[in-house]
Structures are given as C-alpha cells and as structure tokens.
Amino acid sequence: MWFGRILLFLAPFAGYFVWREFSRRRGREHGAPPWAWLTAAGALFFGVSLLVTGLTRPDTRDQVYVPAEVGPDGRVSEGHFEPKKAP
C-alpha cells in the first residue's frame, strides 16, 4: 500500500521531467525545476490518497483481528475481523 502512495507522490516529478524532456527535444529550453510546486503536488496526491482510503475502508474499531493461521492440512486461512464478544 505504501509503495502506491510513494508512486503517487513521485507522479508530478515524473510527469514534469517527461514533459520537460519532450519539450527540450522540440527546441524549448527551461530553467530550474519548480521543486516547491512539484513537492506540494506530490504531497496533495499523497494526502488525497490517505483521505480516500479513510473514507472507503470499513470501520473495524469495534472488531477483533484474527490473524492468518496454517491448518493441520497445510492450508492457510486468511486473516479477518470478527465482532467483539460481549464479556
């Protein structure tokens, strides 16, 4: 999951440098890269991805996580959430 967010942060940088190279090959020269704008755009993409994840994931605060287990036959049961049992 973090790898995807890192790619989202780096997307504006990659887009800018691809555009800059394409533009340079057509004869247009550029100054220094706008590092502050690229960083702000990457941070915005990163933040929006966190917001979307928080709004679309199910709420599991009142549940207990049951980790994955290997059964006696070698099959792996996936980890999952179960409702809390009343005391």
N, C-alpha and C positions, 0 to 999 in steps of 0.2 A: 504494500500500500504506500509506503514512504517513497519507494522508487518512482511511482507515478507522480507523486507530488513534487519530487525533485525535478522530474521532467517538465512539469507544468511551470515551475519556477524558471527553468532554463529556456523554455519555449520562446520568450521575447528576445533573448540573446541570440538564439539560433536563427530566428526569423530575421532579425536585424542584420546579422552578418551574411546570411544568404542574399538578402536584398542588396546589401552594400556591395558584395562581390558581383552580383548580376549588373548592378548599376555601374560599377567601375569598369566592367568589360565593355560597356556601351559608351565609355569615354567621360563619364562624370566622376569627378573627384570629390571626396568627402573629408571633413575634418575629424576631430576626435569623436569616438562613440559617446552617445549620451548615457553614461553609466548610471546616473541617478534615475533617469526615466526608465531605463531597462530594469533596474533593480525594483523600482516601485511597481512596474507592471508585473514582474515575476512574483513579488510579494502579494499583489492583488489576486493573481491567479491562485496562488497557494492558499490565501485566506478564503477565497470563494470555495475552493475545494473542501476546506475544513467545514465551512458553513453548510454546504450541500450534504456532506457526509453526516453532520449532526442532525440535519432536518430529515434525512431519508432513512436512517438506520432505526430499527426498532428500539424502544426503551427497555433495557434489561436491568434497571436498577433494583427492581423487586424480584429478581430471579437469581438462581444459583447456577454457576457454570459447572458443568460436568465434563471433565477433560476426556480426551480420546483414550480408549483402552484397547489392548490387544487381548482377544479372547483365547480360550484354550485351543481352538482350531486354527489360530493364526490370523483370523480376520480382525480388522481394525474398525471399531465403532467410532464414528465421528464425535468430536466434542460438541456439546449443545447446552442450551439453557433450559432449566426446569423451574417451575414456580416454587417459591419457598414454602416449606411445610410449616403449618401452624404448631407452636410449641405445646 
